[in-house]
Amino acid sequence: MSCDSCPKGEGKRFSARTGNRRRLRTEPEFHDISSDDSWLTPIRGSYFPEGAPEEERESSVALEEELDHLWKVIVWNDPVNLMSYVVYVLQKIFGHSKETATRHMLEVHHDGKSIVCTTEQEKGERYVSQLHAFGLQATLEKDG
């Protein structure tokens, strides 16, 4: 431990490493903090920041709003890819079971599209990019 952060600290306590042990260069100094409040650093003008709960509330509201804005990953029908290949890709990217991937593939085949995943925007964009890399047509659409 170092006394550099302490206002009355006089440098580091430890010398260079020798093997697995460290030796004290000087004896550690202990300060009486009950009489000296100078080591307290005010945050935003006070020792107990009044803005902290408000910031926490704002970040939780932002998180809730982010979760409210989910996006749908939609796979579209195309005449090029085999049904078995589409099932394989859905299993590979989304981790769907063979039954779930087959259900989505049949929905794509019969209805022209299937919502294969509902997620946050950034994750959805990655999924769409991966689907494009496998040669499937996919888009991202805002949910709701």
WORA-V125248 format. One record per pair of residues at least 6 apart in sequence whose ideal C-beta (glycine too) atoms are under 7 Angstrom apart, sorted by the first residue. I is the first residue (numbers start at 1). J is the second residue. D is the distance in Angstrom with one decimal. If there is no record, write none. Layout:
i->I j->J d->D
i->I j->J d->D
//
This chain:
i->1 j->13 d->6.5
i->2 j->12 d->5.0
i->2 j->13 d->6.3
i->3 j->9 d->2.9
i->3 j->10 d->6.5
i->3 j->13 d->6.3
i->3 j->29 d->6.3
i->4 j->12 d->6.7
i->6 j->31 d->6.4
i->6 j->39 d->6.5
i->7 j->38 d->5.7
i->7 j->39 d->5.5
i->8 j->29 d->6.7
i->8 j->31 d->5.2
i->10 j->29 d->6.6
i->13 j->24 d->5.9
i->13 j->25 d->6.5
i->13 j->26 d->6.5
i->13 j->28 d->5.5
i->14 j->22 d->4.6
i->14 j->24 d->6.8
i->14 j->25 d->6.6
i->15 j->23 d->5.5
i->15 j->25 d->4.5
i->33 j->39 d->6.2
i->40 j->47 d->6.1
i->43 j->49 d->4.7
i->44 j->51 d->5.8
i->66 j->120 d->6.8
i->69 j->121 d->7.0
i->69 j->142 d->7.0
i->70 j->118 d->5.1
i->70 j->119 d->6.5
i->70 j->120 d->6.8
i->70 j->143 d->4.3
i->71 j->119 d->6.4
i->71 j->120 d->6.9
i->71 j->121 d->4.9
i->71 j->124 d->4.1
i->71 j->140 d->5.2
i->71 j->141 d->6.7
i->71 j->142 d->5.8
i->71 j->143 d->6.0
i->72 j->115 d->4.8
i->72 j->118 d->5.3
i->72 j->141 d->4.8
i->72 j->143 d->5.2
i->73 j->116 d->5.4
i->73 j->117 d->4.2
i->73 j->119 d->6.9
i->73 j->124 d->5.2
i->73 j->127 d->4.8
i->73 j->128 d->6.1
i->73 j->138 d->6.3
i->73 j->140 d->6.1
i->74 j->113 d->5.3
i->74 j->114 d->7.0
i->74 j->115 d->5.6
i->74 j->138 d->6.3
i->74 j->139 d->5.1
i->74 j->141 d->5.9
i->75 j->104 d->6.9
i->75 j->108 d->5.5
i->75 j->113 d->6.7
i->75 j->114 d->5.4
i->75 j->116 d->5.3
i->75 j->131 d->6.4
i->75 j->136 d->5.8
i->75 j->138 d->5.0
i->76 j->112 d->6.8
i->76 j->113 d->5.1
i->76 j->137 d->4.2
i->76 j->138 d->6.7
i->76 j->139 d->7.0
i->77 j->108 d->5.1
i->77 j->109 d->6.3
i->77 j->112 d->4.7
i->77 j->113 d->6.7
i->78 j->137 d->5.2
i->81 j->135 d->6.3
i->81 j->136 d->6.3
i->83 j->105 d->5.5
i->83 j->109 d->6.5
i->86 j->105 d->4.5
i->86 j->108 d->6.7
i->86 j->136 d->6.7
i->87 j->98 d->6.8
i->87 j->101 d->4.5
i->87 j->102 d->5.4
i->87 j->105 d->5.0
i->89 j->131 d->7.0
i->89 j->134 d->4.6
i->89 j->136 d->6.0
i->90 j->96 d->5.1
i->90 j->101 d->3.9
i->90 j->104 d->5.6
i->90 j->105 d->6.8
i->90 j->116 d->6.2
i->91 j->98 d->6.5
i->91 j->101 d->4.8
i->93 j->127 d->6.4
i->93 j->130 d->5.1
i->93 j->131 d->6.5
i->94 j->116 d->6.1
i->94 j->117 d->5.8
i->104 j->114 d->4.5
i->104 j->116 d->5.1
i->107 j->114 d->3.9
i->108 j->114 d->4.6
i->117 j->127 d->6.0
i->118 j->143 d->5.7
i->124 j->140 d->4.8
i->125 j->140 d->6.1
i->128 j->138 d->4.8
i->128 j->139 d->6.6
i->128 j->140 d->5.1
i->131 j->138 d->3.9
i->132 j->138 d->6.4
//
